[in-house]
Every structure is written in C-alpha cells, then in structure tokens.
Amino acid sequence: MALRLIFVRHGLSSFNRERRIQGRIDLSTLTKEGEQQAIQTGEILSSLAINAIYSSPLKRAKSTTLHLLQASKLSINPIFDKGLLEVDLGSWSGLTIDEVKSQFHESYETWKKDPKSLILTREDHTRFSPIKELMAQANEFIQKILKLHSLEKEQTVLIVAHNAILRCLIMTLLDGSSTGFRKIQLDNASISILNLTNTNREGLHTQVECLNSTTHLNPPLPPKGKNARIVLVRHGETDWNLEGRFQGQIDIPLNKNGHTQAAAASVFLSNQPINKAFSSSMSRPRQTAATILKSHPGVEIQLKEDLVEIGHGLWEGKLESEIQKEWPDLLRAWQLSPESVQMPNGETINDVSTRAMKCWKLICKGLSTQDTALVVAHDAVNKTILCELLGLKASDIWMIKQGNGGITVVDLSPNPDHPDVITCMNLTSHLGGILDTTAAGAL
C-alpha cells in the first residue's frame, strides 16, 4: 500500500514573465500561457484516480488548480491551504531579479549559492531565515497530510503550489534538510511524483518516481542552460528484468519490449542536440544507446567499464525468492541498509558509487559548454549518481526510481560554486502515461 503525492507547480504567471520575485504577495496572476499549461496538466492527469487536492490559496496557484480541475473533469473540491504559501522574501517581493541583484547583490548571491544561509529583515526590523521558516512550514504540511491520508490505503493526493515550497516539501520527504534545494529544478506546470510507503523498511519510506516532468507541455524538455547537459538513461527491459532476476554483471541483452523502449526514447530525444555518447560496456545499455543514436547519426559510443552494473556475485541469475531461502538475513539487510551489505563474491553499493562517480566526473570534465552528452547505464549505477547529485548517501538508493528506458536530464553548473542541477528525473511518459509502469526488476 502506498500514498502517491503528485506535486504540480503553478503555470506561468505575470511575475514569471516579467522576471519578478513573487514570494507570498498575491499580485501575480496566471497568464494565458499559464492557463493553457494548467489545462494541459489537467488533461495528462485525467486518467488517474485522485483522492484529494490541496492548493496554495495565492491567485496563480488557485487559478492553476481550477483550470486543471476543469480540464481533468475531476469532481473534487480542492482545499486551499496556507501551508502551501510560497517562501516569504520580504522586501524583495515585487522587484525584478535585476533590481534585487543591484540593490541586494551580496544577499542575492547567498540566495543562489546557499539559500538556507540567507537572512532578511522584515518591516518591523526583525531578522528571519526564509528557507528555515519554509522548511518548518513544509514539515508541518507533510505531517498533516500523513494524518489525513493513511499509508494503509492506496491513495493519490494532488498538491498544487509554488517553486520554493514544493522544493522544500520534496527535501523534507527525502532527507529532512534543505541541502538539495538548489539541486533540483521545478518548471511552471511541471509534475513531480513521490511514493510514500511503510513496507519493507522501518518507518516512512520515500521513493521519487519522477521530478519536473514537462513532457505534456511544449517543449517537452526544459531548455538547456549555459553549460553542458547530460541525458542519463537506464537501459531498456530485459527478460530478467521482467522475471525479477538479479542480473548484475551477467550480460543479458534487451528483450523485444526493451528494444521498443529504446526506440521510444530515441524518438523523444530526437530534437535534443546530442553530440557525445557514453555507455556501460554491457550489451543492454550499449544496445539502448545505439538505438537512441539512430536519431543522431555519426555520434560514436564511448564504452565505460566503470558504468557496468553492480556485481551481485552469487545472487546473479537468481530470483528474490531463491535468495530469501539461502541468504534471508543478508537480503533483509540489503533491503533495509544496502550500504551494510557485501554481496557474496560481489560488490557493495559504496563500491559502485565510487567507480560510477569517478567515471561521471571524468565525463563531465571532458564536456564543453555546448555539449549535450548521452550516458546510458544501469539501475544501481544511475541511482548512486543521482544520490550524489542530490546530496544523499549511496545508502539512499531506494529513494530513487529508474525505470527501464527512463530519461533523466542533468544540467552542469557554469559556476563551480553552484551545484549541478537535476533538470528532470526518470521521465517515462514516452513509454505511455505519466506514471512509471516499467518492470519492477530485482534490484
């Protein structure tokens, strides 16, 4: 049983268009483009059984919610909750970004580089930390949702709000800190999905199914930033994925559906200017990369041994039920604390993280600002890379979902003082629908 939370950022607003700081003042309204984005979001969500809708009461979010509801034909009364108000940025609110840069240059640099350290002053001369307050607000809202919506039932809750509060809600559910605030991107009318469970682990478990999906909009991917972009893809399905067998470093090729998934990824990425490509040396990612590059002729695949899948050792080729009979305690430890497990004749998750990140950093170092590189690898490899980028530990791999043929985009920061940004994560809509319905696999 699980509680699915669907986070939607409001559509393009008048202040977004004018590049003004919005904060929690209620002067910004939804633009015509923002209204259309809300309608498109409602249409893509119309196939889901949504049990409840919560929205910020600010005009731009409230209008998004109402347009979305009309388009989705959902007969649900939304709850407009002050717990979803946007971050309070005090006297910055209403100013253009250029004005804030000019008038509050040092503070603005802190906001971009280390937002949790930003201190502002209110009209009554009291000083406050916007992100510290917002994280407390996010935690309070999450606790309320958990009380109102039991994890013992299959429920889906839609939450429509703003950029900063949605980031804080996601960070609250991941590690309870704001360290990843600047490491993710949330575009107007984007969809992010998190699954909450209390099964197989102690206490609440969060899984990020996708982040910042804009595949229902035009363009379907956010524009590339000022530096290099990496498109990280998990290989397509294999027969062992479908059967739930531990593959590890046994070289199982794609099955028919896996080839179809790779072809769908190729079509989806056909308008991305990919000019470099890297792959694990194993056949399933190599086949996936080759298919994707059919829409980018002339790009050669550079094979990387450090991107091969985790070595499961004696578990490879076995079903979970078979491993349960022979190594029940070790399997349970793997499910609860993967960092504590040395696979029998295999690797640890920290081993994988070390070699994967070494390879990732070398790839990044070799890219120019104009490059868009394709990287195709495996479930555990991709998860450890994404944990590192989010500021999580390798032991947090269960928080990250990587579907077969799923697409993640990372934009490298042009400023070494600022983190690289996960622009979107685990997009699978090119495989059919907003939810990830790919094979669960065995990892």
C-alpha positions in Angstrom: 0.0 0.0 0.0 1.2 3.5 -0.7 0.4 7.2 -0.7 1.2 8.8 -4.0 1.9 12.5 -3.9 1.7 14.4 -7.2 3.3 17.9 -7.0 2.4 20.5 -9.6 3.9 23.9 -9.8 1.5 26.7 -10.9 1.5 27.8 -14.6 3.4 30.7 -16.0 2.4 33.9 -14.1 2.7 37.6 -14.9 5.6 38.0 -12.5 7.4 34.9 -14.0 7.1 36.6 -17.4 8.4 39.9 -16.1 11.2 38.1 -14.1 9.9 39.5 -10.8 10.3 38.0 -7.3 6.9 36.7 -6.3 7.3 35.4 -2.8 4.0 35.2 -1.0 2.5 38.5 -2.1 -0.7 38.0 -4.1 -0.2 40.4 -7.0 0.9 37.9 -9.6 -1.7 36.3 -11.8 -1.8 33.4 -14.3 -1.0 34.4 -17.9 -2.9 33.0 -20.9 0.1 30.7 -21.5 -0.1 29.7 -17.8 -3.8 28.9 -18.2 -3.0 26.6 -21.2 -0.3 24.9 -19.2 -2.7 24.2 -16.4 -5.2 22.8 -18.9 -2.6 20.5 -20.4 -1.6 19.3 -17.0 -5.2 18.5 -16.1 -5.5 16.5 -19.3 -2.5 14.4 -18.6 -3.7 13.7 -15.0 -7.3 12.9 -16.1 -6.6 9.2 -16.3 -5.5 9.0 -12.6 -7.8 8.3 -9.7 -7.1 11.3 -7.5 -8.5 11.2 -3.9 -7.8 14.7 -2.7 -6.4 18.1 -4.0 -4.6 20.7 -1.9 -3.6 24.0 -3.3 -1.9 27.2 -2.3 -4.6 30.0 -1.9 -2.5 32.5 -3.9 -4.1 33.5 -7.2 -1.5 32.0 -9.5 -1.8 28.6 -7.8 -5.5 28.7 -7.2 -6.2 29.6 -10.9 -3.9 26.7 -12.0 -5.9 24.3 -9.7 -9.3 25.4 -11.1 -8.2 25.2 -14.8 -6.6 21.8 -14.1 -9.7 20.6 -12.4 -11.9 21.7 -15.3 -9.7 20.0 -17.9 -9.3 16.8 -15.9 -13.1 16.6 -15.2 -12.3 15.6 -11.6 -15.3 16.1 -9.3 -13.2 17.0 -6.2 -13.4 20.1 -4.1 -9.9 21.5 -3.7 -8.6 22.5 -0.2 -6.8 25.9 -0.3 -4.2 25.6 2.4 -2.0 28.3 3.8 0.6 25.6 4.5 1.3 25.8 0.7 2.1 29.5 0.6 5.3 30.4 -1.2 8.5 31.5 0.5 8.4 34.9 2.3 11.1 37.1 0.6 10.1 40.3 2.4 11.0 43.5 0.6 12.3 41.6 -2.4 8.8 40.6 -3.4 7.6 42.6 -6.4 11.1 43.6 -7.5 12.6 42.4 -10.7 15.5 39.9 -10.4 17.8 42.6 -11.9 16.7 45.1 -9.2 17.3 42.6 -6.4 20.8 41.8 -7.9 21.6 45.5 -7.9 20.1 46.5 -4.6 21.0 43.4 -2.6 23.9 41.9 -4.5 25.6 40.0 -1.7 22.3 38.7 -0.3 21.2 37.6 -3.7 24.4 35.7 -4.3 23.8 33.9 -0.9 20.2 33.1 -2.1 21.5 31.5 -5.3 24.5 29.7 -3.7 23.4 28.8 -0.2 19.7 29.7 0.3 19.5 28.3 3.8 22.0 30.9 4.9 20.0 33.8 3.6 18.8 36.2 6.4 16.4 39.0 5.5 14.8 41.8 7.6 11.1 42.4 7.9 9.4 45.8 8.1 9.4 45.6 11.9 13.2 45.2 11.7 13.1 41.5 12.9 15.5 39.2 11.1 14.4 35.9 9.7 15.6 32.9 7.6 13.2 32.4 4.7 14.3 28.8 4.0 14.4 27.8 7.6 10.8 29.1 8.0 9.7 27.4 4.8 11.2 24.0 5.8 9.3 24.2 9.1 6.2 25.0 7.1 6.8 22.1 4.7 7.3 19.7 7.6 4.1 20.8 9.3 2.2 20.3 6.0 3.6 16.9 5.4 2.7 15.8 8.9 -0.9 17.0 8.3 -1.1 15.0 5.1 0.2 11.9 6.7 -2.5 12.2 9.4 -5.3 12.8 6.9 -4.2 10.1 4.4 -3.3 6.8 5.7 -0.4 4.8 4.2 -2.5 1.7 4.8 -4.6 2.6 1.7 -3.8 3.2 -1.9 -4.4 6.9 -2.3 -3.3 9.7 -4.7 -3.1 13.3 -3.5 -2.5 16.2 -5.8 -0.7 19.2 -4.4 -0.5 22.5 -6.4 1.8 25.2 -5.2 5.0 27.2 -5.9 8.6 26.6 -6.7 10.3 27.1 -3.3 7.6 25.4 -1.1 7.5 22.4 -3.5 11.2 22.0 -3.3 11.1 22.2 0.5 8.3 19.6 0.6 10.4 17.2 -1.6 13.5 17.8 0.5 11.5 17.2 3.7 10.4 13.8 2.4 13.9 12.9 1.2 16.3 13.8 4.0 14.6 16.4 6.1 17.1 19.1 5.2 17.3 21.9 2.6 20.7 20.8 1.2 19.2 19.7 -2.1 17.1 22.9 -2.6 19.3 24.2 -5.5 20.0 20.8 -6.9 16.6 20.2 -8.5 14.5 22.3 -11.0 10.8 22.7 -11.0 9.3 24.5 -14.0 5.9 26.0 -14.4 3.2 23.4 -14.6 5.7 20.6 -14.1 4.7 17.3 -12.5 6.7 15.5 -9.8 5.6 12.2 -8.2 6.7 10.8 -4.9 5.5 7.5 -3.4 5.3 7.0 0.4 5.2 3.6 2.0 5.9 1.9 5.3 6.6 -1.6 3.9 9.9 -3.5 4.0 11.6 -0.7 5.9 11.4 0.9 9.3 9.2 3.9 9.4 8.3 6.2 6.4 10.0 5.4 3.1 10.0 7.9 0.2 10.6 7.0 -3.4 11.0 9.7 -6.1 9.2 8.3 -9.2 9.8 11.4 -11.3 10.9 15.0 -10.9 9.9 18.0 -13.0 8.2 16.2 -15.9 7.2 18.8 -18.5 6.6 16.2 -21.2 2.9 17.2 -21.5 4.0 20.8 -22.4 5.7 22.4 -25.4 8.6 22.0 -25.5 8.6 18.6 -23.6 12.0 19.3 -22.0 13.2 22.5 -20.3 15.8 24.4 -22.4 19.4 23.7 -21.9 21.4 26.0 -19.6 24.6 27.9 -20.2 26.8 24.8 -19.7 26.9 21.2 -20.8 23.9 18.9 -20.5 23.9 15.2 -19.8 21.0 12.9 -20.7 21.2 9.9 -18.3 19.2 6.9 -19.4 18.6 3.5 -17.9 18.8 0.6 -20.4 15.6 -0.9 -21.8 13.9 -4.0 -20.4 15.5 -7.5 -20.4 13.8 -10.9 -19.8 15.5 -11.0 -16.4 14.0 -7.5 -15.5 10.6 -8.9 -16.4 11.2 -12.1 -14.3 12.6 -10.2 -11.4 16.0 -11.9 -11.6 19.2 -10.2 -10.2 21.2 -9.5 -13.3 24.3 -7.8 -12.0 27.2 -8.3 -14.4 25.8 -11.2 -16.3 25.4 -9.8 -19.8 21.7 -10.2 -20.5 20.6 -8.4 -23.7 17.4 -6.4 -24.3 14.2 -8.2 -25.0 11.6 -7.2 -27.6 10.0 -4.7 -25.2 13.4 -3.3 -24.3 14.2 -2.5 -27.9 10.7 -0.8 -28.2 11.5 1.3 -25.1 14.9 2.3 -26.6 13.2 3.3 -29.9 10.6 5.4 -28.0 13.5 7.1 -26.1 15.1 7.8 -29.5 12.0 9.5 -30.8 11.6 11.5 -27.6 15.2 12.7 -27.7 15.3 13.3 -31.4 15.2 17.1 -31.0 17.9 17.1 -28.4 21.3 18.1 -30.0 23.2 15.1 -28.7 26.8 15.2 -29.9 28.6 12.8 -27.5 27.6 9.4 -26.1 28.9 7.1 -23.3 27.6 3.7 -22.2 28.4 0.9 -19.9 30.3 -1.8 -21.8 27.5 -4.3 -21.2 25.1 -5.2 -24.1 21.8 -4.0 -22.6 22.9 -0.3 -22.2 25.0 -0.5 -25.4 22.0 -1.7 -27.4 19.9 1.1 -25.8 22.4 3.8 -26.6 22.8 2.6 -30.2 19.1 2.7 -30.8 18.8 6.2 -29.3 21.6 7.4 -31.5 19.8 6.4 -34.7 18.2 9.9 -34.5 21.7 11.3 -34.0 23.8 9.7 -36.8 27.6 10.0 -36.6 27.8 10.1 -32.8 30.1 7.3 -31.6 29.6 5.5 -28.3 32.4 5.5 -25.8 32.3 2.4 -23.6 33.0 2.8 -19.9 33.8 -0.2 -17.7 33.1 1.8 -14.5 29.5 2.2 -15.6 28.7 -1.6 -15.5 26.0 -2.8 -13.1 26.6 -3.7 -9.5 28.2 -7.1 -9.1 25.7 -9.2 -7.3 28.1 -12.1 -7.1 26.4 -15.4 -6.1 23.0 -13.7 -6.3 23.2 -13.2 -10.1 20.7 -15.1 -12.1 18.5 -15.8 -9.0 15.0 -14.7 -8.1 14.5 -12.8 -4.8 12.5 -15.9 -3.5 15.6 -18.1 -4.2 17.9 -15.6 -2.4 15.5 -15.5 0.5 15.9 -19.2 1.1 19.7 -19.2 1.2 20.6 -15.7 2.5 17.5 -14.4 4.3 19.3 -12.1 6.7 21.6 -10.6 4.1 18.7 -10.0 1.8 16.8 -8.2 4.6 19.9 -6.1 5.3 20.1 -5.2 1.6 16.5 -4.1 1.6 16.9 -2.0 4.8 20.6 -0.9 4.8 22.2 -1.5 1.4 25.4 0.2 2.5 26.0 -2.5 5.1 25.9 -5.4 2.6 28.8 -7.0 0.9 27.3 -9.1 -1.9 28.5 -12.8 -1.8 31.5 -12.7 -4.1 30.2 -9.3 -5.3 30.3 -5.6 -4.6 28.9 -3.1 -2.0 26.8 -0.2 -3.1 29.6 2.1 -2.0 31.9 0.3 -4.4 29.5 1.1 -7.2 29.1 4.7 -6.1 32.9 5.2 -6.0 33.5 3.9 -9.5 30.4 5.4 -11.0 31.1 8.9 -9.7 34.7 8.7 -10.8 33.5 7.9 -14.3 30.8 10.6 -14.1 33.3 13.3 -13.1 35.6 12.4 -15.9 32.8 12.6 -18.4 31.7 16.0 -17.0 35.3 17.3 -17.1 35.6 16.4 -20.8 32.5 18.3 -21.9 32.4 21.8 -23.4 29.7 24.3 -22.6 27.9 23.5 -25.9 27.9 19.7 -25.4 24.8 17.5 -24.8 26.0 14.0 -23.9 24.1 10.8 -23.7 25.0 8.4 -20.9 23.4 5.0 -20.7 23.9 2.8 -17.7 22.1 0.6 -15.1 19.7 0.8 -12.2 22.2 0.8 -9.3 24.7 2.9 -11.2 22.2 5.6 -12.1 20.8 5.6 -8.6 24.2 6.2 -6.9 25.0 9.0 -9.3 21.6 10.7 -8.6 22.0 10.2 -4.9 25.4 12.0 -5.0 23.9 14.9 -7.1 21.0 15.3 -4.7 23.3 15.4 -1.7 22.0 12.0 -0.5 24.1 9.0 0.6 24.7 5.9 -1.6 22.6 4.0 1.0 19.6 6.1 -0.1 19.3 4.3 -3.4 15.8 3.1 -2.6 14.6 6.7 -2.7 15.4 6.9 -6.4 13.4 5.2 -9.1 15.0 4.4 -12.5 12.6 2.8 -14.9 13.8 0.8 -18.0 14.2 3.4 -20.7 13.6 6.2 -18.2 15.3 9.6 -19.0 17.0 11.9 -16.6 18.5 15.3 -17.6 21.3 16.9 -15.7 22.5 20.5 -16.5 26.0 21.1 -15.3 26.6 24.4 -13.5 28.7 27.1 -15.2 29.6 28.3 -11.8 31.9 26.0 -9.7 30.4 27.4 -6.5 26.9 26.3 -7.5 25.7 22.7 -7.8 24.8 20.9 -10.9 21.0 20.7 -11.4 18.8 17.6 -11.9 16.6 19.3 -14.5 14.2 16.3 -14.7 14.4 12.8 -13.5 13.0 9.4 -14.6 10.8 10.6 -17.4 8.8 7.6 -18.8 5.9 9.3 -20.5 7.4 8.3 -23.9 6.6 4.7 -22.8 2.9 5.5 -22.2 1.3 7.6 -19.4 2.6 9.9 -16.7 3.3 7.0 -14.2 6.3 4.7 -14.4 4.9 1.3 -15.3 8.1 -0.4 -16.3 9.2 -3.7 -14.9 10.0 -3.6 -11.2 13.1 -5.8 -11.7 15.1 -7.3 -8.8 17.4 -4.6 -7.5 
